[in-house]
């Protein structure tokens, strides 16, 4: 099979070939695994973090990609949940121990043996992908493969962020940054909390307009003061300054949820500008999102189908994988970027 692989840490802005097109033997399933012929794979900012070394893969070369959808073409002899011909997908959670205290409490995202797709195991920038059947998911029938791919991370991790933010209807909810995950978060908030007001913070005027077109109550620049205080806010940016700037706009007891696996360090001095009395006092909270559980993915797929929550996607052919990543790096994105594997 053909696959794109990360072979070493690179600076995307300065490197010509930060991905390499390789050929591997087609994967063979063990007794409890399925093989998915990959039709589409969503592009995530985490791939940028892996390439640039902020998130280190367990081995090189590694095939990235963790928003994987396609068709089952082979099953292990003990597989019971899938059959050849089924539509199936997989997300960031490749496996976990299923035995530790976190797994038993439904917090498998915190498992110390959590393995991530495209980081600790080969991912979906490839023609074929294998995974244990218990970590794969059946797909809604009313969505195209390209529409489904971003639901497996941008959507599911966004859904987890909403759960951790714990908003209530009629409250004011902030979204810091407005990329692939945030535009799906906005759509889900509109469905679950129809009387809440959504406030979007982004430096990009086009994304502010996009947010308003999707139903945001207000959209402004990162440090622009919104017309109302926020009960909670969800940050999806790759840097520090935007979420820290929004803390001052939270109500007493408000919560900021940071939805990012890593932050770039270029503005880490933003921490030094924190004003405790203005930014954190009165029981304001900062909480991080770590990984995703299978339950998150299953619940979000059902919600997406129920409320017809579909991402805006830009589709790239398989040979344009590097361009799809560069466009995210350079913030040339409106919605979600998707790599189309099968023509």
Number of C-alpha atoms within 10 A of each C-alpha: 12 16 23 25 24 23 16 18 17 18 13 18 11 8 9 10 13 21 24 16 15 13 13 9 8 14 16 15 18 16 13 16 22 31 25 29 24 25 25 32 33 33 30 23 18 20 20 21 20 21 22 17 14 17 16 15 25 13 14 14 16 23 28 30 28 31 29 36 34 29 22 22 16 20 24 18 12 11 18 11 14 20 16 13 13 15 21 24 30 32 32 28 24 24 23 20 14 16 11 15 12 16 18 12 10 14 18 25 23 17 20 12 13 20 19 23 24 27 25 21 21 25 29 33 31 30 21 26 27 26 23 19 21 16 18 26 20 16 23 16 10 10 15 13 25 26 21 29 33 32 30 28 26 27 30 29 26 29 26 23 27 22 12 18 24 12 20 15 14 12 16 21 30 27 27 28 25 26 24 28 27 26 27 27 25 24 21 23 20 19 16 14 16 11 14 18 20 23 26 27 26 22 17 15 12 11 22 22 15 17 27 16 10 14 15 23 16 18 23 20 17 20 17 14 14 18 10 14 19 24 23 28 29 29 28 24 24 20 18 20 18 22 26 21 18 25 23 22 22 25 17 17 13 21 25 28 24 25 25 19 16 17 17 12 12 10 12 13 11 16 11 7 12 15 12 10 9 13 20 20 13 14 12 19 18 18 14 16 20 16 22 25 23 23 14 19 25 16 13 22 23 14 16 22 15 11 13 15 23 20 24 16 20 17 19 19 15 23 14 13 21 17 12 24 23 16 12 19 15 10 11 13 18 18 21 27 28 28 29 23 24 13 7
